[in-house]
Amino acid sequence: MTIKIGHPLFSIIVPTYNRADLLEKAVRSVQAQICTDWELVIIDDASTDHTAEVVSKLDDPRIKYFYQQKSERSKARNKGIENAEGKYICFLDDDDLLKKSFLSDFKNIIPTAPDAIFRTGFDYHFITNNHIKPGKLITADQHPFQFALREMCGVWSLCIPRDYLLENNFADFPHWQDTHLILRLFAKYPVVQLNARNYVYVQHPAMGTRKIFSNNRKIEERLTLNLAAIRDIFANHSSEIQPFITPKTEKICLIGKILHYAIMAASHNNPQKSWNLFTRSLKMGLFLQHYKLYMVFLKKYLFIKWKKS
């Protein structure tokens, strides 16, 4: 007699590309979960390193491995959703970690609001100096949509009913795809914030960022893709998000993204490009909405100018 094994409560989806050693650490953090009612769905986006070998050596029946031709993260995550069997879906980036209570805290709160999306907080872990910085939680006086519009709110911090993701896939953008999906979800479904920080957002030294922000052409290419994703949600999903936006919201988001790139360019010792992006944002107006970002930019920009003098 064959006994049918039920579907797991959680599916954790990990897109990966050429990070075999970091991926193994991420997987080990899943295997260390207090809650064992999970499956792990790894989508290998055409890695050329030893990723497949690392996964095979883990020898865990709860781990599913899929290889796809190079298609970027959005399609990898969508493929993971299609192949997931859990009632709730979580995400993990291949260079990050889960704390042991990540799933158990979600499991404990699900019965209180089974139709909600749940969010845990996260800690930034800066590898260079081993510094830990807590990320922000959604407060009781904030609407989750407004929070996601202004703060870091990665999809990896969420526990989402699978049915919601079958109806709302990741848009096919290489950047800002997390926020694109999160805004659509938060506009439609209730969100419950846990009073915990169970995800570790690891800040590795460089990881390609230094190369990007020292190359003006790459900065422009990446920024253009980000801005395209922002424009897309306002152009093609306006009916979904309309109750939560004003006529200025799109422009505020565009300026904020340009300023973010100006700050990153300054942080990576590219003062000329950072200044050009700064002046570009100023020409778009709405200075008061971003005064805090302007202060951050000026602090970093003046510091690198001082270092060069």
LOMITOR-310835 format. One record per residue (C-alpha): residue in three letters; z, x, y. Coordinates in steps of 0.05 Angstrom, whole numbers, padded with zeros to 5 digits, always signed. Each point is the difference from the previous one (the first is absolute). Layout:
// residues N
alaZXY...
END
This chain:
// residues 309
met+00000+00000+00000thr-00021+00028+00068ile+00051-00006+00055lys-00032-00007+00069ile+00035+00042+00052gly+00009-00036+00066his-00028+00025+00066pro+00045+00046+00040leu+00035-00025+00062phe-00027+00057+00042ser-00066+00038+00003ile+00002+00064+00041ile-00069+00023+00023val-00013+00073+00016pro-00068+00023+00026thr-00009+00075-00007tyr-00048+00056+00014asn+00009+00073-00017arg+00076+00001+00005ala+00018+00009-00073asp+00067+00036+00011leu+00023-00046+00055leu-00022-00060-00041glu+00044+00022-00058lys+00061+00000+00046ala-00018-00069+00026val-00007-00027-00071arg+00066+00031-00021ser+00034-00039+00057val-00029-00064-00031gln+00025+00018-00069ala+00069+00012+00030gln+00006-00072+00025ile+00063-00039-00017cys-00044-00061-00013thr-00046+00014-00060asp-00042-00064+00004trp-00062+00034+00029glu-00069+00027-00013leu-00032+00057+00039val-00074-00006+00016ile-00031+00067+00020ile-00069-00002+00031asp-00032+00069+00000asp-00052+00002+00057ala-00044+00054-00033ser+00050+00057-00001thr-00028+00068-00019asp+00068+00032-00016his+00044-00010-00061thr+00023-00071+00018ala-00024-00032-00065glu+00036+00054-00040val+00065-00010+00038val-00002-00075-00012ser-00016+00007-00075lys+00060+00047-00009leu+00047-00052+00029asp-00009-00040-00064asp+00029-00066+00026pro-00029-00066-00026arg+00017-00033+00067ile-00049+00045+00036lys-00073-00022+00007tyr-00052+00050+00023phe-00068-00018+00030tyr-00053+00048+00025gln-00051-00021+00052gln-00057+00033+00037lys+00021+00023+00070ser+00012-00065+00039glu+00061+00014+00045arg+00069-00031+00000ser-00015-00073+00017lys-00046-00009-00060ala+00048+00038-00044arg+00057-00046+00019asn-00044-00062-00010lys-00018+00026-00069gly+00073+00009-00015ile+00015-00072+00021glu-00056-00025-00046asn+00029+00037-00059ala+00074-00014+00015glu+00038-00049-00044gly+00066-00004+00038lys+00022-00061+00038tyr+00017+00043+00060ile-00038+00061+00024cys+00026+00062+00034phe-00036+00062+00024leu+00016+00073-00003asp-00039+00057+00033asp-00011+00059-00046asp+00039+00049+00045asp+00061-00045+00011leu+00061-00020-00040leu+00040-00062-00019lys+00076-00001+00001lys+00031-00025-00065ser+00018-00068+00028phe-00069-00016+00029leu-00018-00051-00054ser+00070-00024-00017asp+00014-00020+00073phe-00064-00040+00001lys+00017-00032-00067asn+00068-00021+00025ile-00026-00034+00062ile-00062-00034-00028pro+00038-00061-00026thr+00023-00016+00071ala-00072-00008+00025pro-00051+00004-00057asp-00059-00015+00046ala+00015+00053+00051ile-00025+00071+00012phe+00058+00049-00003arg+00006+00064+00040thr+00045+00060-00010gly+00012+00052+00053phe-00020+00073-00009asp+00022+00070+00017tyr-00045+00053+00029his+00012+00064-00039phe-00025+00062+00037ile-00012+00053-00053thr-00004+00058+00049asn+00073-00004+00022asn+00026-00051-00052his+00016-00049+00056ile+00009-00074-00014lys-00016-00052+00053pro+00010-00074-00012gly-00058-00047+00013lys+00010-00066+00036leu+00020-00066-00033ile-00025-00069+00023thr+00057-00031+00039ala+00020-00074-00001asp-00028-00011+00070gln-00069+00029-00017his-00059-00036-00031pro-00026+00045-00056phe-00071-00005+00028gln+00022+00028+00067phe+00040+00055-00035ala-00060+00021-00042leu-00044+00000+00062arg+00045+00051+00035glu+00038+00040-00053met-00014+00039-00063cys-00002-00052-00056gly-00039+00030-00058val-00021-00044-00057trp+00041+00045-00045ser+00063-00030+00031leu-00018-00069-00026cys+00008-00041-00063ile-00055-00053+00000pro-00015-00058-00047arg-00063+00019-00037asp-00033-00067+00016tyr+00002+00016+00074leu-00037+00065-00012leu-00053-00033-00042glu-00014-00044+00061asn+00007+00056+00051asn-00030+00066-00020phe+00000+00066+00038ala-00056+00003+00050asp-00050+00056-00014phe+00023+00049+00054pro+00023+00072-00013his+00054-00005+00054trp+00046-00056+00027gln-00014-00040-00063asp+00075-00008-00012thr+00013-00033+00067his-00063-00042-00006leu+00026-00031-00064ile+00073-00003+00021leu-00016-00039+00063arg-00040-00051-00039leu+00055-00008-00051phe+00057-00004+00051ala-00038-00053+00039lys-00004-00045-00063tyr+00062+00011-00042pro+00076+00006+00010val+00029+00070+00001val+00069+00022-00020gln+00027+00067+00023leu+00049+00036-00046asn+00058+00037+00031ala-00019+00063-00037arg-00046+00060+00004asn-00026+00011-00070tyr-00067+00035+00014val-00007+00074+00018tyr-00059+00013+00046val-00010+00074-00011gln-00026+00041+00058his-00033+00060-00031pro-00020+00060+00043ala-00072-00009+00023met-00030-00038-00059gly-00067+00004+00036thr+00026-00028+00065arg-00002+00068+00035lys-00074+00008-00017ile-00015-00069+00027phe+00036+00007+00066ser-00027+00069+00015asn-00072-00025-00009asn-00023-00045+00057arg-00058-00029-00040lys+00047-00020-00057ile+00049-00030+00049glu-00055-00044+00030glu-00026-00021-00068arg+00068-00020-00025leu+00020-00035+00065thr-00066-00039+00000leu+00014-00025-00070asn+00071-00021+00020leu-00026-00037+00061ala-00053-00035-00042ala+00053-00027-00047ile+00041-00026+00058arg-00060-00034+00031asp-00017-00031-00068ile+00064-00038-00008phe-00006-00031+00069ala-00073-00016-00010asn+00001-00026-00072his+00071-00024-00012ser+00017-00030+00068ser+00015-00069-00029glu+00053+00029-00046ile+00036+00041+00052gln-00012-00044+00061pro+00071-00029+00005phe+00029+00070+00008ile-00047+00033+00050thr-00018-00004+00073pro-00066+00016+00034lys+00026+00070+00013thr+00024+00016-00070glu-00064+00032-00025lys-00004+00045+00061ile+00073+00019-00008cys-00013+00021-00072leu-00061+00040+00018ile+00036+00038+00055gly+00060+00012-00045lys-00044+00032-00053ile-00036+00045+00051leu+00068+00022+00026his+00024+00014-00070tyr-00059+00047-00010ala+00014+00033+00068ile+00071+00013-00023met-00023+00028-00067ala-00051+00045+00033ala+00055+00027+00047ser+00046+00009-00059his-00053+00042-00035asn-00012+00046+00059asn-00065-00032+00026pro+00017-00012+00073gln-00070-00013+00026lys-00016-00054-00050ser+00068-00031+00008trp-00009-00004+00075asn-00069-00031-00007leu+00028-00054-00045phe+00058-00011+00047thr-00047-00011+00060arg-00043-00045-00043ser+00060-00045-00014leu+00019-00001+00073lys-00068-00026+00020met+00010-00060-00046gly+00061-00023+00041leu+00062-00035-00026phe+00043+00060+00015leu+00067-00036-00002gln-00010-00025-00071his-00003+00072-00024tyr+00046+00038+00048lys+00043+00026-00057leu-00061+00030-00035tyr-00023+00031+00066met+00068+00033+00007val-00005+00028-00071phe-00070+00026+00015leu+00020+00034+00065lys+00060+00033-00033lys-00043+00030-00055tyr-00059+00017+00046leu+00043+00035+00052phe+00035+00039-00055ile-00064+00029-00029lys-00026+00015+00070trp+00066+00037+00014lys-00007+00039-00066lys-00070+00022+00019ser+00019+00021+00071
END
